[in-house]
Amino acid sequence: MARGSILILVIWAFILRVSMSHSRFLRAHPYGVFDDMPRIPAHPDNGAAWITGASSGIGAALAGELHSRGWSVVLSARSESSLNELAARLGDRAMAVPCDVTDKASIATAAAQIRSRFHRIGLVVSNAGVYEPFEGQNFDADLFRKTIDVNLGGAALLAEAVLPEMARNKEGHFHIVSSATGFGGMPTCSAYGASKAGLINMAECLKLEMNRFNVGISISTPGFVDTPAQADTPFPKPFMIQPSEAAINIANAVERGGFETTFPRRFTWILKAIYALPRPLYLPIVRRFTGWNKPVKPKDLA
Ligand SMILES: NC(=O)c1ccc[n+]([C@@H]2O[C@H](COP(=O)([O-])OP(=O)(O)OC[C@H]3O[C@@H](n4cnc5c(N)ncnc54)[C@H](OP(=O)(O)O)[C@@H]3O)[C@@H](O)[C@H]2O)c1
């Protein structure tokens, strides 16, 4: 069974890869066989970059990366002291604006503060997120709701605070940090995965709607990144990268202006190929890889 699955996976990945290069060829064709989606790059001239979840991990590294590329950066999260420390370290063109992404009033106040200092918000990176692992036998609806509130609801409140103005100005870029977990199901991720899959769908809808207003929409789907959020992951974390590498990928992506960036590709492309398989194949592969094929132990029940 395992050998058969791997063979089908390899063939599937090959078909996927060939069809991707083929569609790239068609899009590059001078007669435009397909109507390509426009690239809308983010640029420091359009206004400041507002990054949520900037007190640690990917968000903090991204603030540093964008700042080094000439952006004015606004750092948001709840931990005021960490934000102040990082903003002070970056110096000029950096501002700490604490806010809670689950609180509409807090986001509105933050947006007003940013506009009063920098006038325009040219780039928003909706990055704040939580990972609260639990399993079905100990299902926790409160943790589920909290995860959806922060990860998905936070992006929605940010979108409401900035997209209408970007549409009116006919410029700006909104980037959402999702996760490769959003491609398909993983053990312990019913809440986190649902929030990240929701973000991918949300970004696709916004891309279709907002490009008409010259507003860029993009998404990143990282694999494992070595941050405090990863500490609780109860299965192997292959190809884990550092937050600085994630930050370079995201900064490059928003400055290119395409739709999705996924990294590290040596891992996320394998995941994409697995999740493109029919479910009777992908579920056993994921179960084996994560170790959820082992017998239940008493400690599995809380
Ligand atoms: N690490 C990975 O392997 C990985 C992989 C794929 C995707 N991601 C995604 O990348 C993003 C950043 O995660 P990370 O790995 O860098 O984790 P992290 O270091 O734990 O950062 C999470 C950030 O979100 C902020 N945050 C949490 N709740 C918030 C709230 N209610 N309001 C405002 N800010 C809030 C935290 O700051 P405060 O606690 O101070 O508010 C912190 O700055 C998340 O969306 C995560 O899902 C991570």
The ligand as an ORCA input file, in Angstrom:
! r2SCAN-3c Opt
* xyz 0 1
  N       5.748     29.298     12.578
  C       5.285     28.577     11.586
  O       5.751     27.462     11.333
  C       4.176     29.097     10.721
  C       3.868     28.372      9.566
  C       2.847     28.840      8.747
  C       2.168     29.986      9.082
  N       2.478     30.662     10.210
  C       1.725     31.861     10.518
  O       2.587     32.966     10.622
  C       2.001     33.944     11.450
  C       3.013     34.412     12.480
  O       3.271     33.333     13.347
  P       4.688     33.068     14.030
  O       5.077     31.694     13.688
  O       5.602     34.182     13.755
  O       4.241     33.016     15.561
  P       4.507     33.974     16.804
  O       5.948     34.278     16.928
  O       3.799     33.316     17.943
  O       3.745     35.319     16.403
  C       2.364     35.476     16.506
  C       2.105     36.956     16.572
  O       0.679     37.189     16.583
  C       0.404     38.138     17.604
  N      -0.976     37.984     18.074
  C      -1.563     36.887     18.600
  N      -2.829     37.162     18.946
  C      -3.040     38.476     18.634
  C      -4.139     39.351     18.768
  N      -5.316     38.950     19.289
  N      -4.009     40.635     18.348
  C      -2.829     41.063     17.817
  N      -1.752     40.281     17.660
  C      -1.865     38.998     18.086
  C       1.442     37.852     18.683
  O       1.688     38.966     19.509
  P       0.970     39.250     20.915
  O       0.850     37.954     21.627
  O       1.913     40.236     21.544
  O      -0.346     39.877     20.609
  C       2.674     37.605     17.825
  O       3.274     38.829     17.478
  C       0.751     33.314     12.055
  O      -0.386     33.719     11.341
  C       0.997     31.843     11.848
  O      -0.197     31.101     11.786
  C       3.471     30.246     11.043
*
